[in-house]
Amino acid sequence: MRFQIGPAFRITLFMTILTGVIYPGMVTGICQMLFPHRANGSLVDFDGSTVGSALIGQSFTKPQYFHPRPSAAGNDGYDASASNASNLGPTNQKLIDRVKADVVKFRQENPGYQDPIPADLLTTSASGLDPDISPASALAQAPRVAQARGAALDQIKQLIEAHTEGRQWGFLGEPRVNVLELNLALNQHFPVR
């Protein structure tokens, strides 16, 4: 047994250094060299300061901004340290009540929109931090944003179209609009009066 402890200790020490120090250091260094923006969290800068990440949703509630999906991450939503889904099933009364309240809230905030509300404006994502909404969700909010910004509806629709990303590699996922980047473009092109 005494002869087995020495090799076991050396292998454990070697593997700890290899997989806990050398490998992560190499991967981090390679990513910093090849993809520095992504390796540092895809941070978004505006007017010289960091305003968020293109990968993490934020809460926007003012009428002059596009609103993101609901979030179940944390008590107030959009808490990156509490990223999770609600895990409430379709027959759960708590989920039904939240969705009904979100429908009422959406209709009050967007009185000119009479079509069915896009599902992603009423449902949370698996992480609770989805930064994107569907183009239909952005278009549903466009009249409210145009009115609040004093802009023409067609101008807002063109901005949505310009910020709509297609499917990744042409076949993965669905078309989407990053809410933070769209709202920053609004601030740039149509400042609030």
N, C-alpha and C positions, 0 to 999 in steps of 0.2 A: 504494500500500500504506500509505503514511503517513497518508492520509486515512481509511483503514478502521480503524486502531488506536484512534483517539479514540472514535468511536461504539461500537465493540465494547467498549471499556473502560467507557464510561458505562452501556451496557445491562447489562453483567455486574454492575457495582456496584449499579445500580437493582434488578435482579432478586434479587441477594443480600440487599439490605436488605428488599425486599418479601417474599420467600419465606422468608428466614432469620430475620427479626426481627419485622416488622410482623404478618404472618399468624399465626405461632405465638403471638405475644403476644396478639392479638385472640382467638384460639381458647381460649387458656388463661384469659384474663380472663372470657370468656363462660361457660366451663365452671365456673369458680370461683363465678360469680354464680348460675348456674342449677342446677348439680349439684355442690355443694361436697363432699359425702360421696364420690361416685363419682370426682370429679376428684382427690381426695387418696388414692385407692387402696382405697376401701371398707374402711377400717380398722375393726376391732372392738375396742371398749373393754370392760373388765371390772374392776370394783373400782377405777376411776380410772386404769388403765394400759392401754396398747394391747397386746393379746395376739396379734394377727395380722390377716390380711386375709380377708374373706369370699370373695375370688377366688383365693387361693393355698392349696393343701393343706398340711397339716402332719402330722408323724408323731406318732401316739398309739399307745403300745404297752402301757400298763397295762390290766389286766383291767376296771377300773371305767370305762373309756372306750370309745366306739365307735372302731373302727380304720378308717382311710381305705383307698383303693385302693393297691396297690403303686406305687412311683415309680421311674422310671429316670433321674430328674434328678440328676445328680451321683453320686459314689461311694456315698454313704449315703442317697440319695434326698431329695426335697423341697428341693433346692438351686435356688433361683430364678435364680441366675446361670448355671446349667447346664441350663436347661429344654430337654428334648428327649425324643423317643421312643427306644426301644432299637433300632428298625428290624430286629429279629430276626423272621425269617419263621416260619411254623407248623411247619416241619420242622427248624428250628435246634435242635440238642441243648442249647445253653445255655438257650434259652427253655423247652424241655421240662423240663429239670432244675429251673429256677426255679419253674415252675408246680407241679411235683410236690412240691417243698419247701414251697411256700405251702399246698398242700392238706393236707399233713401237719401243718403249723403251725396252720392253721385248725381242723382236727379236734382237735388237742391242746388248743387254747384254748377250744373250744366243743364239749365232748363230748356235750352234750345235743341238738345239732343234727344230725339224720341225713339231712335232705333234700339234694338237689344244691346245691352251693355256687354262689351267684350269680356270674356271669362277671366282674362288675366287681371282685370281691374277689380275683381271680386275674390280672387283666390290667391293664397300665398304660395310662394315657391318652396321647394324642399329646404333650402338654406334660410329662407326669410330675408335674404340679402340680394335678390336678383336685381341687377342694375338696369335691366332692359324691360321694355313693354313692346307689345305688338304694334305694327303700324296702324291697325284698326283702333287700338286704344289711344294712340296719339291723335288720330283724326277725330275721335269722339270728343276729345278735350280741346280741339283746335278753336272752335267758336268762342269758348270762354277765354282762352289765352289771347286770341286776337282782340277781343273786346277790352280786356284788361290792359293790353299793350297799346291800344289805339292803332292797330295794324290791320291791313286788309286780310281777310280769311285766306285768300289765294296765296298771299305772301307766307303765311304761317304754314300752309299746306306744302309749299315749295321747300320750306326749311325742313319740314318733316321728311319729305322725299329725299332731300340731300343727305339727311342723317340716317336713312334707313339702310341697314346692312343686310345683305342677302344671306342665303344659307352658306355655312362654312364649307369650303371646297365644293360648292355647288350642290351638295346633297345632304349635309348634316344640319339638323335643327330647322328653325323657321326664321323668316325675316324678322328683324328686331330693330328697335330704336333705343339707344343708350340715353336714359333720362337726363343724367348729369350733363353729358355733352350737348344734348339738345337745349337744355336750359341755359347753358353757357353761351350757346350760339344766339339764343333769344336776347340775352343781355347785351351781346355784341351788336346785333343787327337792329334790335328794337328795344332800346333802353326804356325802363319804366319812367313815366312822366311824373 
